Amino acid sequence: MIRILEGASTRVVVAEASGKVTAEDYESVLIPAVEGASADGVKLRFLYVLGTEFEGYEGAAALDDAKMGMHFWASFDRIGLVTDHDVIAGLAKALGLLMPGEFKVFPLSERTAAEEWVAADMADPS
């Protein structure tokens, strides 16, 4: 399951995954949240938290994650991932090197620091 949490501003999308993440979670929760926040074309910040109750992705959800990343490739200027899952963190760090914006992985113990980093130094879009 993915749920959207309140971010520091309308330009910060914070999502938390728990249990088994499905394609439906991406299609009905995460993608609409990102589309809504990026409707005005202003660069976004994204924080994705894989909490202690996160169990993994269904196959179709992993595909939706890749599709979302490609579709919104240039929409983000800063992305943070909070997880204690070593394999996911390692893959994310490798893929993060290809991202056009800033990307950083944090352990769960540093969630507050991740929230602060994602929202830091935001220019007023108006």
Short mmCIF file of the C-alpha atoms (twelve columns), coordinates in Angstrom:
data_MODEL
# 
_entry.id   MODEL 
# 
loop_
_atom_site.group_PDB 
_atom_site.id 
_atom_site.type_symbol 
_atom_site.label_atom_id 
_atom_site.label_alt_id 
_atom_site.label_comp_id 
_atom_site.label_asym_id 
_atom_site.label_seq_id 
_atom_site.Cartn_x 
_atom_site.Cartn_y 
_atom_site.Cartn_z 
_atom_site.pdbx_PDB_model_num 
ATOM 1   C CA . MET A 1   0.000  0.000  0.000   1 
ATOM 2   C CA . ILE A 2   1.139  3.544  -0.728  1 
ATOM 3   C CA . ARG A 3   -0.269 6.540  1.068   1 
ATOM 4   C CA . ILE A 4   0.427  10.205 0.457   1 
ATOM 5   C CA . LEU A 5   1.477  12.240 3.493   1 
ATOM 6   C CA . GLU A 6   1.448  15.982 3.958   1 
ATOM 7   C CA . GLY A 7   4.609  17.566 2.561   1 
ATOM 8   C CA . ALA A 8   6.391  20.774 3.504   1 
ATOM 9   C CA . SER A 9   4.693  22.526 0.574   1 
ATOM 10  C CA . THR A 10  2.518  21.766 -2.437  1 
ATOM 11  C CA . ARG A 11  5.759  21.157 -4.344  1 
ATOM 12  C CA . VAL A 12  6.808  18.306 -2.018  1 
ATOM 13  C CA . VAL A 13  5.185  14.906 -2.527  1 
ATOM 14  C CA . VAL A 14  5.746  12.523 0.383   1 
ATOM 15  C CA . ALA A 15  4.744  8.898  -0.092  1 
ATOM 16  C CA . GLU A 16  5.019  6.047  2.382   1 
ATOM 17  C CA . ALA A 17  4.892  2.390  1.361   1 
ATOM 18  C CA . SER A 18  3.875  -0.439 3.671   1 
ATOM 19  C CA . GLY A 19  2.916  -4.042 3.134   1 
ATOM 20  C CA . LYS A 20  3.041  -5.246 -0.459  1 
ATOM 21  C CA . VAL A 21  2.989  -2.426 -3.030  1 
ATOM 22  C CA . THR A 22  0.782  -3.133 -6.041  1 
ATOM 23  C CA . ALA A 23  0.330  -1.623 -9.494  1 
ATOM 24  C CA . GLU A 24  -3.029 -0.306 -8.257  1 
ATOM 25  C CA . ASP A 25  -1.161 1.695  -5.583  1 
ATOM 26  C CA . TYR A 26  0.831  3.441  -8.284  1 
ATOM 27  C CA . GLU A 27  -2.121 3.933  -10.627 1 
ATOM 28  C CA . SER A 28  -4.652 5.177  -8.063  1 
ATOM 29  C CA . VAL A 29  -2.472 6.884  -5.438  1 
ATOM 30  C CA . LEU A 30  1.100  7.810  -6.374  1 
ATOM 31  C CA . ILE A 31  0.834  8.763  -10.047 1 
ATOM 32  C CA . PRO A 32  -2.260 10.993 -9.513  1 
ATOM 33  C CA . ALA A 33  -0.503 12.732 -6.596  1 
ATOM 34  C CA . VAL A 34  2.570  13.480 -8.713  1 
ATOM 35  C CA . GLU A 35  0.471  14.536 -11.709 1 
ATOM 36  C CA . GLY A 36  -1.555 16.905 -9.545  1 
ATOM 37  C CA . ALA A 37  1.495  18.458 -7.935  1 
ATOM 38  C CA . SER A 38  3.298  18.884 -11.260 1 
ATOM 39  C CA . ALA A 39  0.342  20.274 -13.219 1 
ATOM 40  C CA . ASP A 40  1.799  23.799 -13.291 1 
ATOM 41  C CA . GLY A 41  5.151  22.597 -14.647 1 
ATOM 42  C CA . VAL A 42  7.163  23.710 -11.590 1 
ATOM 43  C CA . LYS A 43  9.854  21.248 -10.469 1 
ATOM 44  C CA . LEU A 44  8.847  19.015 -7.552  1 
ATOM 45  C CA . ARG A 45  10.536 17.395 -4.607  1 
ATOM 46  C CA . PHE A 46  9.727  13.776 -3.779  1 
ATOM 47  C CA . LEU A 47  10.310 11.768 -0.628  1 
ATOM 48  C CA . TYR A 48  9.587  8.045  -0.752  1 
ATOM 49  C CA . VAL A 49  9.585  6.179  2.552   1 
ATOM 50  C CA . LEU A 50  9.757  2.390  2.645   1 
ATOM 51  C CA . GLY A 51  8.813  1.891  6.284   1 
ATOM 52  C CA . THR A 52  9.407  -1.014 8.623   1 
ATOM 53  C CA . GLU A 53  6.191  -2.674 7.439   1 
ATOM 54  C CA . PHE A 54  7.189  -2.525 3.736   1 
ATOM 55  C CA . GLU A 55  7.201  -6.078 2.303   1 
ATOM 56  C CA . GLY A 56  8.142  -5.448 -1.321  1 
ATOM 57  C CA . TYR A 57  6.619  -4.908 -4.746  1 
ATOM 58  C CA . GLU A 58  4.376  -7.033 -6.887  1 
ATOM 59  C CA . GLY A 59  5.882  -7.483 -10.354 1 
ATOM 60  C CA . ALA A 60  3.481  -5.058 -12.026 1 
ATOM 61  C CA . ALA A 61  4.206  -2.429 -9.358  1 
ATOM 62  C CA . ALA A 62  7.924  -2.567 -10.167 1 
ATOM 63  C CA . LEU A 63  7.041  -1.941 -13.811 1 
ATOM 64  C CA . ASP A 64  4.794  0.988  -12.837 1 
ATOM 65  C CA . ASP A 65  7.649  2.397  -10.739 1 
ATOM 66  C CA . ALA A 66  9.927  2.330  -13.782 1 
ATOM 67  C CA . LYS A 67  7.221  3.846  -16.013 1 
ATOM 68  C CA . MET A 68  6.562  6.610  -13.502 1 
ATOM 69  C CA . GLY A 69  10.254 7.389  -13.291 1 
ATOM 70  C CA . MET A 70  10.524 7.664  -17.070 1 
ATOM 71  C CA . HIS A 71  7.331  9.726  -17.443 1 
ATOM 72  C CA . PHE A 72  8.242  12.217 -14.722 1 
ATOM 73  C CA . TRP A 73  12.015 12.050 -15.356 1 
ATOM 74  C CA . ALA A 74  12.519 15.813 -15.527 1 
ATOM 75  C CA . SER A 75  9.736  16.785 -13.109 1 
ATOM 76  C CA . PHE A 76  11.830 16.467 -9.939  1 
ATOM 77  C CA . ASP A 77  14.758 18.561 -8.807  1 
ATOM 78  C CA . ARG A 78  15.298 16.567 -5.595  1 
ATOM 79  C CA . ILE A 79  14.332 13.020 -4.606  1 
ATOM 80  C CA . GLY A 80  14.933 11.302 -1.292  1 
ATOM 81  C CA . LEU A 81  14.464 7.629  -0.513  1 
ATOM 82  C CA . VAL A 82  14.178 6.476  3.110   1 
ATOM 83  C CA . THR A 83  14.732 2.755  3.597   1 
ATOM 84  C CA . ASP A 84  16.625 0.126  5.540   1 
ATOM 85  C CA . HIS A 85  16.303 -2.364 2.656   1 
ATOM 86  C CA . ASP A 86  19.917 -2.733 1.514   1 
ATOM 87  C CA . VAL A 87  19.166 -4.167 -1.932  1 
ATOM 88  C CA . ILE A 88  16.654 -1.444 -2.784  1 
ATOM 89  C CA . ALA A 89  18.975 1.255  -1.410  1 
ATOM 90  C CA . GLY A 90  21.869 -0.069 -3.493  1 
ATOM 91  C CA . LEU A 91  19.832 -0.217 -6.694  1 
ATOM 92  C CA . ALA A 92  18.412 3.243  -6.038  1 
ATOM 93  C CA . LYS A 93  21.878 4.724  -5.482  1 
ATOM 94  C CA . ALA A 94  23.063 3.278  -8.787  1 
ATOM 95  C CA . LEU A 95  20.019 4.563  -10.678 1 
ATOM 96  C CA . GLY A 96  20.237 7.882  -8.834  1 
ATOM 97  C CA . LEU A 97  23.480 8.601  -10.679 1 
ATOM 98  C CA . LEU A 98  21.417 8.859  -13.871 1 
ATOM 99  C CA . MET A 99  18.826 11.248 -12.445 1 
ATOM 100 C CA . PRO A 100 18.870 14.838 -13.678 1 
ATOM 101 C CA . GLY A 101 18.155 16.241 -10.187 1 
ATOM 102 C CA . GLU A 102 19.611 15.536 -6.770  1 
ATOM 103 C CA . PHE A 103 19.038 12.090 -5.308  1 
ATOM 104 C CA . LYS A 104 19.890 10.789 -1.859  1 
ATOM 105 C CA . VAL A 105 19.181 7.633  0.164   1 
ATOM 106 C CA . PHE A 106 18.634 7.788  3.929   1 
ATOM 107 C CA . PRO A 107 18.209 5.029  6.519   1 
ATOM 108 C CA . LEU A 108 14.913 4.964  8.427   1 
ATOM 109 C CA . SER A 109 16.676 6.356  11.494  1 
ATOM 110 C CA . GLU A 110 17.314 9.556  9.505   1 
ATOM 111 C CA . ARG A 111 13.771 10.115 8.237   1 
ATOM 112 C CA . THR A 112 13.538 13.587 9.786   1 
ATOM 113 C CA . ALA A 113 16.825 14.580 8.138   1 
ATOM 114 C CA . ALA A 114 15.487 13.275 4.808   1 
ATOM 115 C CA . GLU A 115 12.316 15.352 5.172   1 
ATOM 116 C CA . GLU A 116 14.402 18.446 5.918   1 
ATOM 117 C CA . TRP A 117 16.795 17.772 3.008   1 
ATOM 118 C CA . VAL A 118 14.004 17.294 0.478   1 
ATOM 119 C CA . ALA A 119 12.327 20.583 1.445   1 
ATOM 120 C CA . ALA A 120 15.493 22.656 1.995   1 
ATOM 121 C CA . ASP A 121 16.348 25.668 -0.157  1 
ATOM 122 C CA . MET A 122 13.101 25.670 -2.101  1 
ATOM 123 C CA . ALA A 123 12.685 28.730 -4.277  1 
ATOM 124 C CA . ASP A 124 9.222  30.305 -4.324  1 
ATOM 125 C CA . PRO A 125 7.720  29.375 -7.747  1 
ATOM 126 C CA . SER A 126 5.568  32.526 -7.931  1 
# 
